[in-house]
């Protein structure tokens, strides 16, 4: 097999907290952490405010890059909050 025919190896991103996560996992984690009401206040989109569900959110976010960026940003913020809280508890 020549170099051209070899499948590309996946890019390793050890420092990217979003690497390997599905959008579904991100939305589920945010909904569990904040609840749909607060999630809708933090990111005011219809899929979080009117009859919210993971499925409707995924359909919207897959078609709306700006909203997906906001969701991913909030997820990273949530991870930082959790990390800070864990650091305070160990002191």
N, C-alpha and C positions, 0 to 999 in steps of 0.2 A: 504494500500500500504506500503510495507516495505521500508527501507532506500535504498535498492539495486535497487528498481524499480523506485524511484523518479528521474526525470530528473535533471541533474546538473544545478545549478543556474549559470548564466553567471558571469564571474569574472569581478568585478568592477575595473576600472582603471581611477579614476578621474584625475590623473595627466599626463596621456598619451595623448598627442594631436592627435595621430593617431587613438586612440580608437573610433570605430564607423564610421570611414571614409572608403569609398570604394576607391579602386585604381583608379577608373574612376574619382572620385571627386578630388583626388590628382593630377592626370595628367591634368585634366581640369583647376584646379587652377594654376598650374605651367605654362601651355600654355598661360593662360590669363595674368598672371603676367609678365612673361619673353618674351613671344612670342616664336614660334617654332625655329626661327634662334638662339636666345640666348640659349634656352634650349638645342639645338643640340651642341652648343659650350661648355656649362657647362658639359653636359653628352654626349660625342660623340658616339652615337649609331645610326645606320641606320634609325630606326623608327622615330627619331626626325629630321633627316637630308634629307631624300629622301621621298618626297611626304608624309609628316607627317599628321597623324590623330590620334584622340583619340583611335579609334578602332584598328589600326595597332599597336599602342603603347601598348595597353592592351594585345593584343595577345603575343607580344614579352616579356613584363615584367612578365606576368604570368608564362612563361617558363624559365625565366632567373633570378634566385634569386639575383645575384650580381648586376644586373642593377636595380632591384626593390629596393634594399637597397640604391643605389645611389639616386634614385628618392625620396624615403622617407626621406633621409638625406637632400636633397636639399629643400624639402617641409618644414622640420623643420627649416632649415636656413632661408627660406623665412618668416616663422612665426616670427622668432626672429628679422629679419630686420624690418618687419612691426611694431612689438611691440616697437622697439627702435625709429622708426620714429614717432610713435604715442606719445611716451614719450617726444620727443623733441618738438612736436607741442603744448603740454599742458604746457610747461614752459613759 
